[in-house]
Amino acid sequence: MAAATASTSFAAIGTTALVAVSRPDALDEAGRLLRAGLERIDRACSRFRDDSDLGRVNRARGRETAVGPLLIEALETAVRAAGITGGDVDPTVGRAMGDLGYDRDFALVRASRPGVVVRITPVPGWRTIRIDRAAGTVTVPEGVALDLGATAKALAADRAAREIHDATGAGTLVGLGGDIAPCGAAPGDGGPVRVADDHRDLYGAGETILLREGGLATSSTTVRRWGGAGGPRHHIVDPGRAAPAAEVWRTASVAAATCVDANIASTAAIVRGHAAPQWLAEAGLPARLVSPEGVVILVAGWPEAGR
């Protein structure tokens, strides 16, 4: 956001969490609310916590499991993502991700020795998930493991931005890694957001855009990478192959009405590869796609650098 704002950042849920507000006096409350919201989303949706609702669902062996309303919301979001992408963004990739070596917090994955043997694990498909909102229960078949990495972080950003704005009245921008959600009036033409392969790289290849409303998400194959038998792999799984998506794009950044919708589209763009530009253009979603060689493709009105 503009120079008149105040911001703070900290490590959380495996990434960097940032909140910027248009009034410095609102910053302490904004930081407190963001930390509390991220703890709630982690307890509901983490694949790596034994005490999370998602962890209990994944260990239930096909039994109906009582869960909290936040996991219900997150799963409904994930199922919607699967539906509108034709299954290219599918929450039932959890077991496939584990078999690829992403079976613990990413900091531990990167620290582990390479050499994990890859097993091709079929992705069961999002239609196997049973959600009973009235009863507060979720059921998945035995052997199915859910992963909400493609949508839960973006959902947390949207929720936190709204909550902080409602509580403080300040214009708010929340960033969780590459997932950016504003809420309320931003000073001037909008809040500046750095778009790059790695959100932590403030000076590398990339560009800065102004974000006034909606949401922005960047999905990348360059940051969450680890070694293994057969070479490096990344965290974006192509459900059709139960393997890391082909690296047609190293980065996909998309703007949409919400951060969730932007993240759905950016993840699907990585999975869809060569078909992504036409799909994004037909959907009217401004996007910036970067090939492994650094060639930048702009889609659907994404602004050219310097304009």
SEDO-932051 format. One record per residue (C-alpha): residue number from 0; y, z, x. Coordinates in steps of 0.05 Angstrom, whole numbers, always signed. Each point is the difference from the previous one (the first is absolute). Layout:
BEGIN
i; c2; c3; c1
NUM; Y; Z; X
...
//
This chain:
BEGIN
i; c2; c3; c1
0; +0; +0; +0
1; +73; -4; +21
2; +34; +43; +52
3; +25; +51; -52
4; -72; +22; -14
5; -43; +54; +32
6; -73; -7; +18
7; -59; +38; +27
8; -70; -21; +22
9; -66; +33; +17
10; -74; -16; +9
11; -42; +2; -63
12; -62; -33; -31
13; -14; -38; +64
14; +68; -33; +4
15; +74; +14; +7
16; +35; +26; -63
17; +75; -11; -6
18; +50; +17; -54
19; +73; -21; -1
20; +49; +25; -52
21; +72; -20; -16
22; +25; +72; +4
23; -13; +44; +61
24; -2; +63; -43
25; -62; -28; -35
26; -40; -11; +63
27; -35; +68; +4
28; -24; -5; -72
29; -21; -72; +10
30; -42; +18; +61
31; -33; +58; -36
32; -17; -43; -60
33; -28; -56; +43
34; -45; +48; +39
35; -26; +32; -64
36; -12; -68; -32
37; -39; -25; +60
38; -43; +62; +1
39; -17; -13; -73
40; -18; -73; +12
41; -42; +20; +60
42; -39; +52; -39
43; -12; -50; -55
44; -13; -65; +38
45; -21; +12; +72
46; -67; -30; +20
47; -2; +47; +60
48; +10; +69; -33
49; -61; +37; -26
50; +44; +36; -50
51; +33; -62; -30
52; -16; -25; -69
53; -18; -68; +28
54; -47; +32; +50
55; -36; +36; -56
56; -7; -66; -39
57; -29; -34; +61
58; -51; +55; +10
59; -20; +5; -74
60; -59; -48; +6
61; +14; -34; -66
62; +17; +62; -39
63; +62; +6; -44
64; +53; +40; +38
65; +58; +39; -27
66; +64; -17; +37
67; +75; +13; -6
68; +50; -46; -34
69; +28; -26; +66
70; -66; -30; +21
71; -7; -30; -69
72; +68; -33; +8
73; -17; -24; +70
74; -67; -29; -21
75; +32; -35; -60
76; +50; -29; +48
77; -55; -23; +47
78; -40; -31; -57
79; +62; -37; -24
80; +9; -26; +72
81; -71; -26; +0
82; +10; -34; -68
83; +64; -37; +17
84; -26; -23; +68
85; -68; -22; -25
86; -34; +54; +41
87; +35; -17; +66
88; +28; +72; +0
89; -61; +41; -20
90; -6; +76; +4
91; -76; -2; +7
92; +5; -21; +73
93; -8; +72; +25
94; -72; -6; +24
95; +15; -67; +34
96; +59; +32; +36
97; -43; +58; +23
98; -53; -48; +26
99; +54; -37; +39
100; +18; +65; +35
101; +59; +23; -42
102; -36; +63; -24
103; +50; +54; +20
104; +74; +10; +9
105; +27; -60; +39
106; +24; +42; +59
107; -72; +20; +11
108; -26; -71; -10
109; +47; -25; +55
110; -21; +56; +46
111; -74; -13; -8
112; -40; -43; +47
113; -11; -73; -19
114; -69; -25; -14
115; -10; +13; -74
116; -52; -48; -27
117; +26; -37; -61
118; -43; -3; -62
119; +18; -48; -55
120; +5; +43; -62
121; +10; -36; -67
122; +61; +22; -38
123; -24; +24; -69
124; +63; -22; -37
125; +55; +36; -38
126; -33; -11; -68
127; -52; +53; +19
128; +53; +55; -5
129; +1; +40; -64
130; +65; +39; -15
131; +5; +46; -60
132; +73; +21; -3
133; -10; +43; -62
134; -57; +39; +31
135; +31; +0; +70
136; -63; -29; +32
137; -20; -56; +47
138; -69; -30; +11
139; -23; -50; +53
140; -72; -22; +13
141; -40; +35; +52
142; +14; -29; +69
143; +70; -24; -18
144; +58; +28; +41
145; +71; -9; -22
146; +60; -11; +47
147; +71; +0; -26
148; +35; -20; +64
149; +27; -64; -30
150; +38; +34; -57
151; +4; +76; +5
152; +53; +3; +55
153; +45; -49; -38
154; -11; +40; -64
155; +21; +63; +38
156; +64; -35; +24
157; +19; -22; -71
158; -15; +69; -29
159; +38; +37; +55
160; +62; -44; -4
161; +4; +11; -76
162; -12; +75; +6
163; +52; +11; +54
164; +52; -42; -36
165; -13; +36; -66
166; +5; +68; +33
167; +61; -12; +44
168; +38; -57; -33
169; +7; -32; +68
170; -16; -72; +16
171; -68; +5; +34
172; -43; -42; +45
173; -71; +21; +19
174; -39; -33; +55
175; -74; +12; +14
176; -17; -44; +58
177; +11; -71; -26
178; +7; +22; -73
179; +72; +7; -22
180; +26; +24; -68
181; +73; +10; -19
182; +25; +35; -63
183; +71; +8; -24
184; +63; -34; +24
185; +1; -18; +74
186; +67; -1; +35
187; +30; -69; +13
188; -47; -59; -2
189; -63; +43; +7
190; -39; +40; +51
191; -19; -34; +65
192; -75; -5; +11
193; -33; -24; +64
194; -55; -52; -12
195; -48; -7; +59
196; -74; +1; +18
197; +5; +75; +13
198; +50; +42; -38
199; +7; +45; +61
200; +25; -57; +43
201; +76; -1; -10
202; +15; -51; +54
203; -58; -50; +0
204; -7; -65; -37
205; +22; +6; -73
206; +62; +3; -42
207; +41; +48; -42
208; +12; -13; -74
209; +40; +37; -53
210; -41; +30; -57
211; +36; +20; -64
212; -56; +8; -51
213; -73; -14; -13
214; -47; +10; +58
215; -21; -29; +67
216; -67; +2; +35
217; -25; -26; +66
218; -74; -7; +14
219; -21; -14; +71
220; -64; -11; +39
221; +33; +20; +66
222; +9; +76; -8
223; -64; +30; -28
224; -48; -34; +49
225; -59; +29; +37
226; -55; -25; +45
227; -73; -10; -15
228; -61; -41; +16
229; +21; -73; -9
230; +73; +12; +15
231; +62; +31; -33
232; +5; +10; -75
233; +54; +21; -49
234; +5; +40; -65
235; +13; -55; -52
236; -68; -17; -29
237; -15; -66; -35
238; -44; +24; -58
239; -33; -68; -5
240; -27; +6; +71
241; -2; +76; +7
242; +34; -11; +68
243; +70; +1; +28
244; +42; -55; -29
245; +8; -63; +43
246; +64; +6; +40
247; +39; -58; -28
248; +60; +47; -5
249; +12; +59; +46
250; +54; +26; -47
251; +17; -11; -74
252; +64; +31; -28
253; +13; -6; -75
254; +55; +23; -47
255; -17; +15; -73
256; +21; +41; -59
257; -33; +63; +28
258; -29; +21; +67
259; -69; +0; -32
260; +7; -73; -22
261; +28; -19; +68
262; -59; +32; +35
263; -51; -32; -46
264; +30; -68; +17
265; +7; +12; +75
266; -72; +23; +6
267; -25; -58; -42
268; +40; -48; +43
269; -37; +23; +62
270; -67; -8; -36
271; +18; -68; -30
272; +22; -29; +67
273; +21; -73; -5
274; +5; +4; -76
275; +51; +56; +3
276; +65; -39; +3
277; -14; -41; -62
278; -26; +61; -38
279; +62; +41; +17
280; +47; -58; -17
281; -33; -10; -67
282; +7; +74; -14
283; +74; -2; +20
284; -10; +55; +52
285; +46; -6; +61
286; -42; +7; +63
287; +2; -6; +75
288; -66; -20; +32
289; -12; +1; +75
290; -58; -36; +34
291; -37; +30; +60
292; +41; -48; +44
293; +65; +28; -29
294; +17; -59; -45
295; +41; +26; -60
296; -8; -30; -69
297; +51; +20; -54
298; -21; -5; -73
299; +36; +3; -68
300; +70; +14; +24
301; -13; +51; +55
302; +67; -2; +39
303; +3; -37; +65
304; +16; +43; +61
305; +75; +6; +11
306; +19; -16; -72
//
